Amino acid sequence: MTLKASGADGKLEWIKSSYSTADGPDCVEVATAPAHILVRDSKAPGGPRLILTPTTWAAFLPYAVER
């Protein structure tokens, strides 16, 4: 998955996983903030979010790629 910087207007730019399909029920979205990576469920955009440090995100990615 490739991440882009947050939107220029200061709002978060949520990017859906490149492994997700338009009709898939299990999609995650990711956004970058100055000091954090945010992860949410695409079915519940107003719901809870994971807030990760870049170090934690980097440690998580190899695990996620294996799945």
mmCIF file of the N, C-alpha and C atoms, coordinates in Angstrom:
data_MODEL
# 
_entry.id   MODEL 
# 
loop_
_atom_site.group_PDB 
_atom_site.id 
_atom_site.type_symbol 
_atom_site.label_atom_id 
_atom_site.label_alt_id 
_atom_site.label_comp_id 
_atom_site.label_asym_id 
_atom_site.label_entity_id 
_atom_site.label_seq_id 
_atom_site.pdbx_PDB_ins_code 
_atom_site.Cartn_x 
_atom_site.Cartn_y 
_atom_site.Cartn_z 
_atom_site.occupancy 
_atom_site.B_iso_or_equiv 
_atom_site.pdbx_formal_charge 
_atom_site.auth_seq_id 
_atom_site.auth_comp_id 
_atom_site.auth_asym_id 
_atom_site.auth_atom_id 
_atom_site.pdbx_PDB_model_num 
ATOM 1   N N  . MET A 1 1  ? 0.847   -1.161  0.000  1.00 0.00 ? 1  MET A N  1 
ATOM 2   C CA . MET A 1 1  ? 0.000   0.000   0.000  1.00 0.00 ? 1  MET A CA 1 
ATOM 3   C C  . MET A 1 1  ? 0.894   1.226   0.000  1.00 0.00 ? 1  MET A C  1 
ATOM 4   N N  . THR A 1 2  ? 0.519   2.191   -0.800 1.00 0.00 ? 2  THR A N  1 
ATOM 5   C CA . THR A 1 2  ? 1.245   3.447   -0.854 1.00 0.00 ? 2  THR A CA 1 
ATOM 6   C C  . THR A 1 2  ? 0.459   4.506   -0.101 1.00 0.00 ? 2  THR A C  1 
ATOM 7   N N  . LEU A 1 3  ? 1.136   5.261   0.736  1.00 0.00 ? 3  LEU A N  1 
ATOM 8   C CA . LEU A 1 3  ? 0.482   6.320   1.501  1.00 0.00 ? 3  LEU A CA 1 
ATOM 9   C C  . LEU A 1 3  ? 0.847   7.677   0.931  1.00 0.00 ? 3  LEU A C  1 
ATOM 10  N N  . LYS A 1 4  ? -0.127  8.562   0.899  1.00 0.00 ? 4  LYS A N  1 
ATOM 11  C CA . LYS A 1 4  ? 0.096   9.947   0.497  1.00 0.00 ? 4  LYS A CA 1 
ATOM 12  C C  . LYS A 1 4  ? 0.040   10.820  1.745  1.00 0.00 ? 4  LYS A C  1 
ATOM 13  N N  . ALA A 1 5  ? 0.593   11.989  1.641  1.00 0.00 ? 5  ALA A N  1 
ATOM 14  C CA . ALA A 1 5  ? 0.520   12.927  2.765  1.00 0.00 ? 5  ALA A CA 1 
ATOM 15  C C  . ALA A 1 5  ? -0.921  13.366  2.973  1.00 0.00 ? 5  ALA A C  1 
ATOM 16  N N  . SER A 1 6  ? -1.207  13.854  4.150  1.00 0.00 ? 6  SER A N  1 
ATOM 17  C CA . SER A 1 6  ? -2.550  14.355  4.441  1.00 0.00 ? 6  SER A CA 1 
ATOM 18  C C  . SER A 1 6  ? -2.907  15.493  3.501  1.00 0.00 ? 6  SER A C  1 
ATOM 19  N N  . GLY A 1 7  ? -4.211  15.739  3.358  1.00 0.00 ? 7  GLY A N  1 
ATOM 20  C CA . GLY A 1 7  ? -4.695  16.774  2.454  1.00 0.00 ? 7  GLY A CA 1 
ATOM 21  C C  . GLY A 1 7  ? -4.107  18.139  2.755  1.00 0.00 ? 7  GLY A C  1 
ATOM 22  N N  . ALA A 1 8  ? -3.975  18.933  1.727  1.00 0.00 ? 8  ALA A N  1 
ATOM 23  C CA . ALA A 1 8  ? -3.372  20.258  1.864  1.00 0.00 ? 8  ALA A CA 1 
ATOM 24  C C  . ALA A 1 8  ? -4.230  21.198  2.707  1.00 0.00 ? 8  ALA A C  1 
ATOM 25  N N  . ASP A 1 9  ? -5.527  20.922  2.805  1.00 0.00 ? 9  ASP A N  1 
ATOM 26  C CA . ASP A 1 9  ? -6.411  21.806  3.567  1.00 0.00 ? 9  ASP A CA 1 
ATOM 27  C C  . ASP A 1 9  ? -6.422  21.485  5.052  1.00 0.00 ? 9  ASP A C  1 
ATOM 28  N N  . GLY A 1 10 ? -5.549  20.598  5.484  1.00 0.00 ? 10 GLY A N  1 
ATOM 29  C CA . GLY A 1 10 ? -5.460  20.249  6.895  1.00 0.00 ? 10 GLY A CA 1 
ATOM 30  C C  . GLY A 1 10 ? -6.352  19.095  7.306  1.00 0.00 ? 10 GLY A C  1 
ATOM 31  N N  . LYS A 1 11 ? -7.254  18.677  6.420  1.00 0.00 ? 11 LYS A N  1 
ATOM 32  C CA . LYS A 1 11 ? -8.105  17.526  6.715  1.00 0.00 ? 11 LYS A CA 1 
ATOM 33  C C  . LYS A 1 11 ? -7.347  16.250  6.384  1.00 0.00 ? 11 LYS A C  1 
ATOM 34  N N  . LEU A 1 12 ? -7.691  15.186  7.085  1.00 0.00 ? 12 LEU A N  1 
ATOM 35  C CA . LEU A 1 12 ? -7.045  13.910  6.806  1.00 0.00 ? 12 LEU A CA 1 
ATOM 36  C C  . LEU A 1 12 ? -7.498  13.380  5.459  1.00 0.00 ? 12 LEU A C  1 
ATOM 37  N N  . GLU A 1 13 ? -6.573  12.827  4.717  1.00 0.00 ? 13 GLU A N  1 
ATOM 38  C CA . GLU A 1 13 ? -6.883  12.183  3.443  1.00 0.00 ? 13 GLU A CA 1 
ATOM 39  C C  . GLU A 1 13 ? -6.817  10.677  3.680  1.00 0.00 ? 13 GLU A C  1 
ATOM 40  N N  . TRP A 1 14 ? -7.973  10.031  3.709  1.00 0.00 ? 14 TRP A N  1 
ATOM 41  C CA . TRP A 1 14 ? -8.049  8.597   3.976  1.00 0.00 ? 14 TRP A CA 1 
ATOM 42  C C  . TRP A 1 14 ? -7.853  7.833   2.679  1.00 0.00 ? 14 TRP A C  1 
ATOM 43  N N  . ILE A 1 15 ? -6.961  6.852   2.715  1.00 0.00 ? 15 ILE A N  1 
ATOM 44  C CA . ILE A 1 15 ? -6.655  6.024   1.558  1.00 0.00 ? 15 ILE A CA 1 
ATOM 45  C C  . ILE A 1 15 ? -7.067  4.596   1.868  1.00 0.00 ? 15 ILE A C  1 
ATOM 46  N N  . LYS A 1 16 ? -7.865  4.021   0.971  1.00 0.00 ? 16 LYS A N  1 
ATOM 47  C CA . LYS A 1 16 ? -8.297  2.636   1.151  1.00 0.00 ? 16 LYS A CA 1 
ATOM 48  C C  . LYS A 1 16 ? -7.179  1.711   0.682  1.00 0.00 ? 16 LYS A C  1 
ATOM 49  N N  . SER A 1 17 ? -7.021  0.600   1.347  1.00 0.00 ? 17 SER A N  1 
ATOM 50  C CA . SER A 1 17 ? -6.001  -0.377  0.994  1.00 0.00 ? 17 SER A CA 1 
ATOM 51  C C  . SER A 1 17 ? -6.120  -0.769  -0.469 1.00 0.00 ? 17 SER A C  1 
ATOM 52  N N  . SER A 1 18 ? -5.000  -0.902  -1.148 1.00 0.00 ? 18 SER A N  1 
ATOM 53  C CA . SER A 1 18 ? -5.003  -1.343  -2.544 1.00 0.00 ? 18 SER A CA 1 
ATOM 54  C C  . SER A 1 18 ? -5.454  -2.790  -2.669 1.00 0.00 ? 18 SER A C  1 
ATOM 55  N N  . TYR A 1 19 ? -5.511  -3.518  -1.565 1.00 0.00 ? 19 TYR A N  1 
ATOM 56  C CA . TYR A 1 19 ? -5.993  -4.895  -1.574 1.00 0.00 ? 19 TYR A CA 1 
ATOM 57  C C  . TYR A 1 19 ? -7.503  -4.970  -1.419 1.00 0.00 ? 19 TYR A C  1 
ATOM 58  N N  . SER A 1 20 ? -8.163  -3.865  -1.165 1.00 0.00 ? 20 SER A N  1 
ATOM 59  C CA . SER A 1 20 ? -9.611  -3.835  -0.993 1.00 0.00 ? 20 SER A CA 1 
ATOM 60  C C  . SER A 1 20 ? -10.290 -3.764  -2.353 1.00 0.00 ? 20 SER A C  1 
ATOM 61  N N  . THR A 1 21 ? -11.482 -4.335  -2.422 1.00 0.00 ? 21 THR A N  1 
ATOM 62  C CA . THR A 1 21 ? -12.290 -4.203  -3.626 1.00 0.00 ? 21 THR A CA 1 
ATOM 63  C C  . THR A 1 21 ? -13.441 -3.261  -3.316 1.00 0.00 ? 21 THR A C  1 
ATOM 64  N N  . ALA A 1 22 ? -14.069 -2.746  -4.349 1.00 0.00 ? 22 ALA A N  1 
ATOM 65  C CA . ALA A 1 22 ? -15.169 -1.803  -4.156 1.00 0.00 ? 22 ALA A CA 1 
ATOM 66  C C  . ALA A 1 22 ? -16.324 -2.425  -3.387 1.00 0.00 ? 22 ALA A C  1 
ATOM 67  N N  . ASP A 1 23 ? -16.536 -3.726  -3.567 1.00 0.00 ? 23 ASP A N  1 
ATOM 68  C CA . ASP A 1 23 ? -17.655 -4.392  -2.902 1.00 0.00 ? 23 ASP A CA 1 
ATOM 69  C C  . ASP A 1 23 ? -17.221 -5.233  -1.710 1.00 0.00 ? 23 ASP A C  1 
ATOM 70  N N  . GLY A 1 24 ? -15.946 -5.176  -1.356 1.00 0.00 ? 24 GLY A N  1 
ATOM 71  C CA . GLY A 1 24 ? -15.444 -5.987  -0.249 1.00 0.00 ? 24 GLY A CA 1 
ATOM 72  C C  . GLY A 1 24 ? -15.911 -5.483  1.095  1.00 0.00 ? 24 GLY A C  1 
ATOM 73  N N  . PRO A 1 25 ? -16.319 -6.392  1.982  1.00 0.00 ? 25 PRO A N  1 
ATOM 74  C CA . PRO A 1 25 ? -16.817 -5.965  3.284  1.00 0.00 ? 25 PRO A CA 1 
ATOM 75  C C  . PRO A 1 25 ? -15.723 -5.680  4.315  1.00 0.00 ? 25 PRO A C  1 
ATOM 76  N N  . ASP A 1 26 ? -14.510 -6.089  4.057  1.00 0.00 ? 26 ASP A N  1 
ATOM 77  C CA . ASP A 1 26 ? -13.442 -5.986  5.047  1.00 0.00 ? 26 ASP A CA 1 
ATOM 78  C C  . ASP A 1 26 ? -12.345 -5.051  4.558  1.00 0.00 ? 26 ASP A C  1 
ATOM 79  N N  . CYS A 1 27 ? -12.609 -3.762  4.586  1.00 0.00 ? 27 CYS A N  1 
ATOM 80  C CA . CYS A 1 27 ? -11.643 -2.794  4.083  1.00 0.00 ? 27 CYS A CA 1 
ATOM 81  C C  . CYS A 1 27 ? -11.135 -1.909  5.217  1.00 0.00 ? 27 CYS A C  1 
ATOM 82  N N  . VAL A 1 28 ? -9.875  -1.569  5.131  1.00 0.00 ? 28 VAL A N  1 
ATOM 83  C CA . VAL A 1 28 ? -9.312  -0.607  6.068  1.00 0.00 ? 28 VAL A CA 1 
ATOM 84  C C  . VAL A 1 28 ? -8.872  0.620   5.287  1.00 0.00 ? 28 VAL A C  1 
ATOM 85  N N  . GLU A 1 29 ? -8.852  1.746   5.976  1.00 0.00 ? 29 GLU A N  1 
ATOM 86  C CA . GLU A 1 29 ? -8.371  2.983   5.398  1.00 0.00 ? 29 GLU A CA 1 
ATOM 87  C C  . GLU A 1 29 ? -7.297  3.543   6.316  1.00 0.00 ? 29 GLU A C  1 
ATOM 88  N N  . VAL A 1 30 ? -6.339  4.225   5.713  1.00 0.00 ? 30 VAL A N  1 
ATOM 89  C CA . VAL A 1 30 ? -5.199  4.758   6.451  1.00 0.00 ? 30 VAL A CA 1 
ATOM 90  C C  . VAL A 1 30 ? -5.040  6.236   6.100  1.00 0.00 ? 30 VAL A C  1 
ATOM 91  N N  . ALA A 1 31 ? -4.675  7.029   7.088  1.00 0.00 ? 31 ALA A N  1 
ATOM 92  C CA . ALA A 1 31 ? -4.371  8.447   6.870  1.00 0.00 ? 31 ALA A CA 1 
ATOM 93  C C  . ALA A 1 31 ? -3.099  8.782   7.636  1.00 0.00 ? 31 ALA A C  1 
ATOM 94  N N  . THR A 1 32 ? -2.364  9.744   7.109  1.00 0.00 ? 32 THR A N  1 
ATOM 95  C CA . THR A 1 32 ? -1.158  10.191  7.800  1.00 0.00 ? 32 THR A CA 1 
ATOM 96  C C  . THR A 1 32 ? -1.412  11.554  8.428  1.00 0.00 ? 32 THR A C  1 
ATOM 97  N N  . ALA A 1 33 ? -0.889  11.723  9.607  1.00 0.00 ? 33 ALA A N  1 
ATOM 98  C CA . ALA A 1 33 ? -0.900  12.999  10.318 1.00 0.00 ? 33 ALA A CA 1 
ATOM 99  C C  . ALA A 1 33 ? 0.566   13.318  10.612 1.00 0.00 ? 33 ALA A C  1 
ATOM 100 N N  . PRO A 1 34 ? 0.872   14.525  11.050 1.00 0.00 ? 34 PRO A N  1 
ATOM 101 C CA . PRO A 1 34 ? 2.279   14.879  11.245 1.00 0.00 ? 34 PRO A CA 1 
ATOM 102 C C  . PRO A 1 34 ? 3.091   13.882  12.076 1.00 0.00 ? 34 PRO A C  1 
ATOM 103 N N  . ALA A 1 35 ? 2.520   13.325  13.129 1.00 0.00 ? 35 ALA A N  1 
ATOM 104 C CA . ALA A 1 35 ? 3.302   12.432  13.991 1.00 0.00 ? 35 ALA A CA 1 
ATOM 105 C C  . ALA A 1 35 ? 2.667   11.059  14.158 1.00 0.00 ? 35 ALA A C  1 
ATOM 106 N N  . HIS A 1 36 ? 1.609   10.764  13.394 1.00 0.00 ? 36 HIS A N  1 
ATOM 107 C CA . HIS A 1 36 ? 0.896   9.509   13.588 1.00 0.00 ? 36 HIS A CA 1 
ATOM 108 C C  . HIS A 1 36 ? 0.379   8.938   12.275 1.00 0.00 ? 36 HIS A C  1 
ATOM 109 N N  . ILE A 1 37 ? 0.090   7.654   12.299 1.00 0.00 ? 37 ILE A N  1 
ATOM 110 C CA . ILE A 1 37 ? -0.621  6.964   11.230 1.00 0.00 ? 37 ILE A CA 1 
ATOM 111 C C  . ILE A 1 37 ? -1.952  6.538   11.833 1.00 0.00 ? 37 ILE A C  1 
ATOM 112 N N  . LEU A 1 38 ? -3.051  6.852   11.159 1.00 0.00 ? 38 LEU A N  1 
ATOM 113 C CA . LEU A 1 38 ? -4.378  6.504   11.658 1.00 0.00 ? 38 LEU A CA 1 
ATOM 114 C C  . LEU A 1 38 ? -4.974  5.408   10.783 1.00 0.00 ? 38 LEU A C  1 
ATOM 115 N N  . VAL A 1 39 ? -5.670  4.469   11.404 1.00 0.00 ? 39 VAL A N  1 
ATOM 116 C CA . VAL A 1 39 ? -6.290  3.350   10.702 1.00 0.00 ? 39 VAL A CA 1 
ATOM 117 C C  . VAL A 1 39 ? -7.745  3.272   11.147 1.00 0.00 ? 39 VAL A C  1 
ATOM 118 N N  . ARG A 1 40 ? -8.656  3.075   10.179 1.00 0.00 ? 40 ARG A N  1 
ATOM 119 C CA . ARG A 1 40 ? -10.074 2.942   10.517 1.00 0.00 ? 40 ARG A CA 1 
ATOM 120 C C  . ARG A 1 40 ? -10.736 1.906   9.613  1.00 0.00 ? 40 ARG A C  1 
ATOM 121 N N  . ASP A 1 41 ? -11.921 1.482   10.019 1.00 0.00 ? 41 ASP A N  1 
ATOM 122 C CA . ASP A 1 41 ? -12.757 0.566   9.250  1.00 0.00 ? 41 ASP A CA 1 
ATOM 123 C C  . ASP A 1 41 ? -13.540 1.395   8.240  1.00 0.00 ? 41 ASP A C  1 
ATOM 124 N N  . SER A 1 42 ? -13.467 1.042   6.958  1.00 0.00 ? 42 SER A N  1 
ATOM 125 C CA . SER A 1 42 ? -14.153 1.837   5.939  1.00 0.00 ? 42 SER A CA 1 
ATOM 126 C C  . SER A 1 42 ? -15.671 1.788   6.080  1.00 0.00 ? 42 SER A C  1 
ATOM 127 N N  . LYS A 1 43 ? -16.194 0.770   6.741  1.00 0.00 ? 43 LYS A N  1 
ATOM 128 C CA . LYS A 1 43 ? -17.645 0.668   6.941  1.00 0.00 ? 43 LYS A CA 1 
ATOM 129 C C  . LYS A 1 43 ? -18.124 1.605   8.045  1.00 0.00 ? 43 LYS A C  1 
ATOM 130 N N  . ALA A 1 44 ? -17.224 2.056   8.891  1.00 0.00 ? 44 ALA A N  1 
ATOM 131 C CA . ALA A 1 44 ? -17.591 2.915   10.026 1.00 0.00 ? 44 ALA A CA 1 
ATOM 132 C C  . ALA A 1 44 ? -16.632 4.099   10.101 1.00 0.00 ? 44 ALA A C  1 
ATOM 133 N N  . PRO A 1 45 ? -16.674 4.996   9.114  1.00 0.00 ? 45 PRO A N  1 
ATOM 134 C CA . PRO A 1 45 ? -15.703 6.093   9.096  1.00 0.00 ? 45 PRO A CA 1 
ATOM 135 C C  . PRO A 1 45 ? -15.754 7.008   10.314 1.00 0.00 ? 45 PRO A C  1 
ATOM 136 N N  . GLY A 1 46 ? -16.877 7.060   10.999 1.00 0.00 ? 46 GLY A N  1 
ATOM 137 C CA . GLY A 1 46 ? -16.970 7.874   12.205 1.00 0.00 ? 46 GLY A CA 1 
ATOM 138 C C  . GLY A 1 46 ? -16.672 7.100   13.469 1.00 0.00 ? 46 GLY A C  1 
ATOM 139 N N  . GLY A 1 47 ? -16.352 5.829   13.320 1.00 0.00 ? 47 GLY A N  1 
ATOM 140 C CA . GLY A 1 47 ? -16.102 4.967   14.470 1.00 0.00 ? 47 GLY A CA 1 
ATOM 141 C C  . GLY A 1 47 ? -14.701 5.117   15.029 1.00 0.00 ? 47 GLY A C  1 
ATOM 142 N N  . PRO A 1 48 ? -14.314 4.186   15.885 1.00 0.00 ? 48 PRO A N  1 
ATOM 143 C CA . PRO A 1 48 ? -12.990 4.265   16.507 1.00 0.00 ? 48 PRO A CA 1 
ATOM 144 C C  . PRO A 1 48 ? -11.866 4.132   15.483 1.00 0.00 ? 48 PRO A C  1 
ATOM 145 N N  . ARG A 1 49 ? -10.736 4.686   15.835 1.00 0.00 ? 49 ARG A N  1 
ATOM 146 C CA . ARG A 1 49 ? -9.550  4.643   14.974 1.00 0.00 ? 49 ARG A CA 1 
ATOM 147 C C  . ARG A 1 49 ? -8.358  4.187   15.789 1.00 0.00 ? 49 ARG A C  1 
ATOM 148 N N  . LEU A 1 50 ? -7.479  3.489   15.134 1.00 0.00 ? 50 LEU A N  1 
ATOM 149 C CA . LEU A 1 50 ? -6.186  3.179   15.738 1.00 0.00 ? 50 LEU A CA 1 
ATOM 150 C C  . LEU A 1 50 ? -5.263  4.345   15.424 1.00 0.00 ? 50 LEU A C  1 
ATOM 151 N N  . ILE A 1 51 ? -4.519  4.787   16.407 1.00 0.00 ? 51 ILE A N  1 
ATOM 152 C CA . ILE A 1 51 ? -3.547  5.858   16.210 1.00 0.00 ? 51 ILE A CA 1 
ATOM 153 C C  . ILE A 1 51 ? -2.181  5.274   16.544 1.00 0.00 ? 51 ILE A C  1 
ATOM 154 N N  . LEU A 1 52 ? -1.338  5.183   15.524 1.00 0.00 ? 52 LEU A N  1 
ATOM 155 C CA . LEU A 1 52 ? -0.041  4.528   15.664 1.00 0.00 ? 52 LEU A CA 1 
ATOM 156 C C  . LEU A 1 52 ? 1.090   5.514   15.414 1.00 0.00 ? 52 LEU A C  1 
ATOM 157 N N  . THR A 1 53 ? 2.210   5.285   16.079 1.00 0.00 ? 53 THR A N  1 
ATOM 158 C CA . THR A 1 53 ? 3.414   6.051   15.767 1.00 0.00 ? 53 THR A CA 1 
ATOM 159 C C  . THR A 1 53 ? 3.998   5.482   14.478 1.00 0.00 ? 53 THR A C  1 
ATOM 160 N N  . PRO A 1 54 ? 4.795   6.256   13.758 1.00 0.00 ? 54 PRO A N  1 
ATOM 161 C CA . PRO A 1 54 ? 5.432   5.712   12.561 1.00 0.00 ? 54 PRO A CA 1 
ATOM 162 C C  . PRO A 1 54 ? 6.265   4.459   12.854 1.00 0.00 ? 54 PRO A C  1 
ATOM 163 N N  . THR A 1 55 ? 6.903   4.398   14.014 1.00 0.00 ? 55 THR A N  1 
ATOM 164 C CA . THR A 1 55 ? 7.698   3.220   14.381 1.00 0.00 ? 55 THR A CA 1 
ATOM 165 C C  . THR A 1 55 ? 6.810   1.993   14.547 1.00 0.00 ? 55 THR A C  1 
ATOM 166 N N  . THR A 1 56 ? 5.674   2.155   15.215 1.00 0.00 ? 56 THR A N  1 
ATOM 167 C CA . THR A 1 56 ? 4.746   1.037   15.398 1.00 0.00 ? 56 THR A CA 1 
ATOM 168 C C  . THR A 1 56 ? 4.166   0.606   14.061 1.00 0.00 ? 56 THR A C  1 
ATOM 169 N N  . TRP A 1 57 ? 3.806   1.559   13.204 1.00 0.00 ? 57 TRP A N  1 
ATOM 170 C CA . TRP A 1 57 ? 3.275   1.251   11.873 1.00 0.00 ? 57 TRP A CA 1 
ATOM 171 C C  . TRP A 1 57 ? 4.305   0.450   11.071 1.00 0.00 ? 57 TRP A C  1 
ATOM 172 N N  . ALA A 1 58 ? 5.556   0.882   11.105 1.00 0.00 ? 58 ALA A N  1 
ATOM 173 C CA . ALA A 1 58 ? 6.613   0.179   10.373 1.00 0.00 ? 58 ALA A CA 1 
ATOM 174 C C  . ALA A 1 58 ? 6.798   -1.241  10.892 1.00 0.00 ? 58 ALA A C  1 
ATOM 175 N N  . ALA A 1 59 ? 6.647   -1.448  12.189 1.00 0.00 ? 59 ALA A N  1 
ATOM 176 C CA . ALA A 1 59 ? 6.760   -2.795  12.760 1.00 0.00 ? 59 ALA A CA 1 
ATOM 177 C C  . ALA A 1 59 ? 5.553   -3.652  12.393 1.00 0.00 ? 59 ALA A C  1 
ATOM 178 N N  . PHE A 1 60 ? 4.378   -3.045  12.246 1.00 0.00 ? 60 PHE A N  1 
ATOM 179 C CA . PHE A 1 60 ? 3.151   -3.764  11.921 1.00 0.00 ? 60 PHE A CA 1 
ATOM 180 C C  . PHE A 1 60 ? 3.104   -4.213  10.457 1.00 0.00 ? 60 PHE A C  1 
ATOM 181 N N  . LEU A 1 61 ? 3.627   -3.417  9.542  1.00 0.00 ? 61 LEU A N  1 
ATOM 182 C CA . LEU A 1 61 ? 3.497   -3.706  8.114  1.00 0.00 ? 61 LEU A CA 1 
ATOM 183 C C  . LEU A 1 61 ? 3.992   -5.087  7.695  1.00 0.00 ? 61 LEU A C  1 
ATOM 184 N N  . PRO A 1 62 ? 5.168   -5.546  8.120  1.00 0.00 ? 62 PRO A N  1 
ATOM 185 C CA . PRO A 1 62 ? 5.595   -6.890  7.704  1.00 0.00 ? 62 PRO A CA 1 
ATOM 186 C C  . PRO A 1 62 ? 4.609   -7.975  8.142  1.00 0.00 ? 62 PRO A C  1 
ATOM 187 N N  . TYR A 1 63 ? 4.031   -7.827  9.321  1.00 0.00 ? 63 TYR A N  1 
ATOM 188 C CA . TYR A 1 63 ? 3.033   -8.782  9.803  1.00 0.00 ? 63 TYR A CA 1 
ATOM 189 C C  . TYR A 1 63 ? 1.801   -8.756  8.897  1.00 0.00 ? 63 TYR A C  1 
ATOM 190 N N  . ALA A 1 64 ? 1.329   -7.567  8.555  1.00 0.00 ? 64 ALA A N  1 
ATOM 191 C CA . ALA A 1 64 ? 0.129   -7.439  7.728  1.00 0.00 ? 64 ALA A CA 1 
ATOM 192 C C  . ALA A 1 64 ? 0.356   -7.986  6.324  1.00 0.00 ? 64 ALA A C  1 
ATOM 193 N N  . VAL A 1 65 ? 1.535   -7.784  5.777  1.00 0.00 ? 65 VAL A N  1 
ATOM 194 C CA . VAL A 1 65 ? 1.832   -8.255  4.426  1.00 0.00 ? 65 VAL A CA 1 
ATOM 195 C C  . VAL A 1 65 ? 1.778   -9.780  4.357  1.00 0.00 ? 65 VAL A C  1 
ATOM 196 N N  . GLU A 1 66 ? 2.143   -10.451 5.430  1.00 0.00 ? 66 GLU A N  1 
ATOM 197 C CA . GLU A 1 66 ? 2.119   -11.919 5.455  1.00 0.00 ? 66 GLU A CA 1 
ATOM 198 C C  . GLU A 1 66 ? 0.705   -12.474 5.464  1.00 0.00 ? 66 GLU A C  1 
ATOM 199 N N  . ARG A 1 67 ? -0.285  -11.694 5.813  1.00 0.00 ? 67 ARG A N  1 
ATOM 200 C CA . ARG A 1 67 ? -1.663  -12.184 5.956  1.00 0.00 ? 67 ARG A CA 1 
ATOM 201 C C  . ARG A 1 67 ? -2.404  -12.094 4.687  1.00 0.00 ? 67 ARG A C  1 
# 
